[in-house]
Amino acid sequence: MNDKDEIIIKEYPNSTRWVDGRDTIGTGNLILTSKRLTFLNRVELSDKQIEQIRELSAKATTSRLINYALTLHKMNFQIPLSLVTWVRIGLYSLLPFPRPCLRIFCLGRNKEEELSFMFNIPLLKGIYQWEITTVWHWVSVINRALRR
């Protein structure tokens, strides 16, 4: 696969929370491409940055557009799919009701690291789509991408 072949497989925009224990580290977009998993924190863009994104959107590849977005916030990150070891549904304990979360295990510098994400589902959409089904769908899509 070359640079032009990277495609977006799945995205959960604007309301994915990256959590660690009881702390929310960031809120933004979770993007799964054919090569990597990317988390982009929400940012306020300047007019110049908006113009750069418009220009990139018109002529750049998905890979270049994501690479540019990664530079917009110091807490943005990407994980190559080759480093992801496994994915599962976990529980995020917000008492009194635990909530499902996406747990991703990947190879870090010296050990396996765990990342957790929660999806905020808008109220009207939440009437017919439960949070557990959203997390389950992400687990299955990521596992399919890992098998490719």
C-alpha positions as CSV (number, residue, x, y, z in Angstrom):
1,M,0.0,0.0,0.0
2,N,1.4,3.4,-0.8
3,D,0.5,6.8,0.5
4,K,-2.4,7.2,-1.9
5,D,-4.0,4.0,-0.8
6,E,-4.8,5.1,2.8
7,I,-8.5,5.3,3.2
8,I,-10.7,6.2,6.2
9,I,-12.6,3.1,7.3
10,K,-14.4,4.5,10.3
11,E,-14.6,7.8,12.2
12,Y,-16.4,9.0,15.3
13,P,-16.4,12.8,15.1
14,N,-16.3,15.4,17.8
15,S,-17.4,13.4,20.9
16,T,-14.9,10.6,21.5
17,R,-13.4,10.9,24.9
18,W,-9.9,9.5,25.5
19,V,-9.9,8.4,29.2
20,D,-7.4,7.1,31.7
21,G,-8.9,5.9,34.9
22,R,-11.4,8.5,36.0
23,D,-9.7,11.3,34.0
24,T,-10.6,12.5,30.5
25,I,-7.4,13.3,28.7
26,G,-9.0,14.6,25.6
27,T,-12.1,15.0,23.5
28,G,-12.2,14.8,19.8
29,N,-12.3,12.5,16.7
30,L,-11.3,8.9,16.6
31,I,-10.3,7.9,13.0
32,L,-9.5,4.4,11.8
33,T,-7.7,4.3,8.4
34,S,-6.3,1.4,6.5
35,K,-2.9,2.1,8.1
36,R,-3.4,3.7,11.5
37,L,-5.7,4.7,14.3
38,T,-5.7,8.4,14.9
39,F,-7.0,10.5,17.8
40,L,-7.5,14.2,17.0
41,N,-8.3,16.6,19.9
42,R,-10.9,19.3,19.4
43,V,-9.2,22.6,18.5
44,E,-10.2,26.2,17.7
45,L,-8.8,26.9,14.2
46,S,-7.6,30.2,13.0
47,D,-8.7,31.6,9.6
48,K,-5.3,30.7,8.2
49,Q,-5.6,27.1,9.4
50,I,-9.1,26.8,7.9
51,E,-7.8,28.0,4.6
52,Q,-4.9,25.5,4.7
53,I,-7.3,22.7,5.4
54,R,-9.6,23.7,2.5
55,E,-6.6,23.7,0.2
56,L,-5.4,20.3,1.4
57,S,-8.9,18.8,1.1
58,A,-9.1,19.8,-2.5
59,K,-5.8,18.4,-3.6
60,A,-4.1,16.3,-1.0
61,T,-4.3,12.6,-0.1
62,T,-6.1,11.4,3.0
63,S,-2.7,10.6,4.5
64,R,-1.4,14.2,4.1
65,L,-4.6,15.6,5.5
66,I,-4.4,13.5,8.6
67,N,-0.7,14.3,9.0
68,Y,-1.5,18.0,8.9
69,A,-4.4,17.5,11.5
70,L,-1.9,15.7,13.8
71,T,0.1,18.9,14.0
72,L,-2.8,21.1,15.3
73,H,-2.7,19.9,18.9
74,K,0.2,18.5,21.0
75,M,-2.0,15.7,22.4
76,N,-3.0,14.3,19.0
77,F,-1.6,10.9,18.3
78,Q,-1.5,8.0,15.9
79,I,-0.9,4.3,16.3
80,P,0.1,2.2,13.3
81,L,-2.2,-0.8,13.0
82,S,0.9,-3.0,13.0
83,L,1.5,-2.1,16.7
84,V,-2.1,-2.8,17.8
85,T,-2.1,-6.2,19.6
86,W,-5.7,-6.5,20.5
87,V,-9.0,-4.7,21.0
88,R,-11.9,-5.4,23.4
89,I,-14.9,-3.9,25.2
90,G,-14.1,-2.7,28.7
91,L,-16.0,-1.0,31.4
92,Y,-15.5,2.6,32.5
93,S,-16.6,2.9,36.1
94,L,-18.7,6.0,36.5
95,L,-20.6,5.1,39.6
96,P,-23.4,4.2,40.0
97,F,-23.6,2.9,36.4
98,P,-20.5,1.5,34.6
99,R,-20.3,2.4,30.9
100,P,-18.8,0.5,28.0
101,C,-15.6,1.8,26.5
102,L,-13.2,0.8,23.7
103,R,-9.9,-0.6,25.0
104,I,-7.0,-0.8,22.6
105,F,-3.8,-2.6,23.5
106,C,-0.7,-1.7,21.5
107,L,3.1,-2.2,21.7
108,G,4.7,0.8,23.4
109,R,8.3,1.7,24.0
110,N,9.1,-1.1,26.5
111,K,5.7,-2.8,27.2
112,E,2.2,-3.1,26.0
113,E,0.1,0.0,26.6
114,E,-3.6,0.4,27.0
115,L,-5.7,3.2,25.6
116,S,-9.4,3.7,26.4
117,F,-12.0,5.6,24.5
118,M,-15.7,6.4,25.3
119,F,-18.2,7.5,22.8
120,N,-20.7,10.2,23.7
121,I,-23.9,9.5,21.8
122,P,-26.2,12.4,21.1
123,L,-29.5,12.2,23.1
124,L,-31.8,11.7,20.1
125,K,-29.5,9.2,18.5
126,G,-29.2,7.4,21.8
127,I,-32.9,6.5,21.8
128,Y,-32.3,3.9,19.1
129,Q,-28.5,3.3,19.4
130,W,-27.0,2.1,22.6
131,E,-23.5,2.9,23.6
132,I,-22.6,-0.8,23.8
133,T,-23.5,-1.4,20.2
134,T,-21.2,1.5,19.1
135,V,-18.3,0.1,21.1
136,W,-18.9,-3.4,19.8
137,H,-19.0,-2.1,16.2
138,W,-15.7,-0.3,16.7
139,V,-14.1,-3.5,18.1
140,S,-15.3,-5.6,15.1
141,V,-14.2,-3.0,12.5
142,I,-10.7,-2.6,14.1
143,N,-10.3,-6.4,14.3
144,R,-11.2,-6.7,10.6
145,A,-8.7,-3.9,9.7
146,L,-6.0,-5.8,11.7
147,R,-6.6,-9.0,9.8
148,R,-6.0,-7.3,6.4
